[in-house]
Amino acid sequence: MVSKRKVPLRKCIVTNEMKAKEELLRVVRNKEGDIFVDPSGKKNGRGAYITKDMTVIEEAEKNGVLNKSFKTKVDPTIFEELKQLVIGK
């Protein structure tokens, strides 16, 4: 009997929905305090996940959800990078 592999789920910080990691984008804050987008999902640091959807990313930018999650000011270029990843998927 072949067992099915467990799909890792993560919670979107905007919609609070549990989704598979493939459906989300990861933003990371490392020990040095740098905040960047992690397309691989494997970099060290505290991660926050956002659904791969333009409206969700725009809502995160408007509401400052990443600022609250990382307890610091997030550069607007992070949101531009997230939008480019959604467009280029």
FENDAZI-V154291 format. One record per helix or strand of 2 or more residues. SS is the DSSP state (hx for helix, st for strand). FROM is the first residue (numbers start at 0). TO is the last residue. If there is no record, write none. Layout:
ss,from,to
SS,FROM,TO
SS,FROM,TO
//
This chain:
ss,from,to
st,8,11
st,17,19
hx,20,22
st,23,28
st,34,37
st,45,50
hx,53,62
hx,64,69
hx,75,86
//
